Amino acid sequence: MPDLFCNISDHIQQATGRRFYLENHRPLGGGCISRAEVMQGDDGLRFFVKLNSSSLSDMFDVEAEGLRALMAACALRIPVPICTGVWQDTAYLVLEFIDLAGAAGTETHSALGRGLATLHRATSDRFGWHLDNTIGSTPQINSWCDHWIDFYREMRLGPQLRLAYDHGIGRQTLSAGENLLQRLDEFFTGYIPIPSLLHGDLWAGNFAVDTAGEPVIFDPAPYFGDREADLAMTELFGGFGKVFYEAYNADWPLDDGYKTRKKLYNLYHVLNHFNLFGGGYSIRARSMIHDLLAGLNPTV
């Protein structure tokens, strides 16, 4: 382990072009996919480091690219990726260290809402992204697609549903989910999404506040998709204040159909949580599929 951090220290010096002599490192809790450490130099300079198996080095490379994509939108504070690499059996991602000890007040949530709307104004002419990435540790395919409904069916909901069946969610749920996949267009009557740059995994655990009160977002799974998908996930587990939604809507109002589609978008994440963690997420997924189908007009 000491050799690992010596190697990372050398890489930091090469990447930044400045002296970095490691004084200490300490573990941080909170991650469920990777483990994390803070490395501190003898001059007090600190870096945040994510560690995982060397077999997952590509995941860190793509995460760094995703952070750079979000930074390019100049919308919100994003941790700057410093370098990625592999030492023996360990892959690492080094990021700017941001002291996330701030308190989220009204202005913070308002700034987050406005900033997210700005991020979503970074657009593409197609849905997808130039790299595949992961949602948690589940592969997320981002092949370019001209039509959002096709993308959401073939790159998002369909793969999660099939994986959930492999993990034991049951034939009845699979059949209902396949029915839902065939009827996706019914959720988009009168609404045509544009390909917005999304964070892709925007729950409260991937949002924090720096000591200046500025919102910071991290751990992205970006792609160009319907902006409603990002907003929907903020509602899945809570943690975003009313002021956040008011600020977003004041800057870029959501379509009325969002109230229904947000369940469709969160089904993707609930299925993914079942695929990652199992347990009661299967019950929640079945209930969501039932509610979504029940809200559609009966087929003739």
Stockholm file with secondary structure:
# STOCKHOLM 1.0

chainA/1-300         MPDLFCNISDHIQQATGRRFYLENHRPLGGGCISRAEVMQGDDGLRFFVKLNSSSLSDMFDVEAEGLRALMAACALRIPVPICTGVWQDTAYLVLEFIDLAGAAGTETHSALGRGLATLHRATSDRFGWHLDNTIGSTPQINSWCDHWIDFYREMRLGPQLRLAYDHGIGRQTLSAGENLLQRLDEFFTGYIPIPSLLHGDLWAGNFAVDTAGEPVIFDPAPYFGDREADLAMTELFGGFGKVFYEAYNADWPLDDGYKTRKKLYNLYHVLNHFNLFGGGYSIRARSMIHDLLAGLNPTV
#=GR chainA/1-300 SS CHHHHHHHHHHHHHHHSSCCCEEEEEEECCCSSSEEEEEEETTSCEEEEEEEEGGGHHHHHHHHHHHHHHHHTTSSBCCCEEEEEEETTEEEEEEECCCCCCCCCHHHHHHHHHHHHHHHTCBCSSBBCSSCEEETTEEECCCCBSCHHHHIIIIIIHHHHHHHHHTTCCHHHHHHHHHHHHTGGGGCTTCCCCCEEECSCCSGGGEEECTTSCEEECSCCCEEECHHHHHHHHHHSCCCCHHHHHHHHHHSCCCTTHHHHHHHHHHHHHHHHHHHHCTTHHHHHHHHHHHHHHTSCCCC
#=GC SS_cons         CHHHHHHHHHHHHHHHSSCCCEEEEEEECCCSSSEEEEEEETTSCEEEEEEEEGGGHHHHHHHHHHHHHHHHTTSSBCCCEEEEEEETTEEEEEEECCCCCCCCCHHHHHHHHHHHHHHHTCBCSSBBCSSCEEETTEEECCCCBSCHHHHIIIIIIHHHHHHHHHTTCCHHHHHHHHHHHHTGGGGCTTCCCCCEEECSCCSGGGEEECTTSCEEECSCCCEEECHHHHHHHHHHSCCCCHHHHHHHHHHSCCCTTHHHHHHHHHHHHHHHHHHHHCTTHHHHHHHHHHHHHHTSCCCC
//
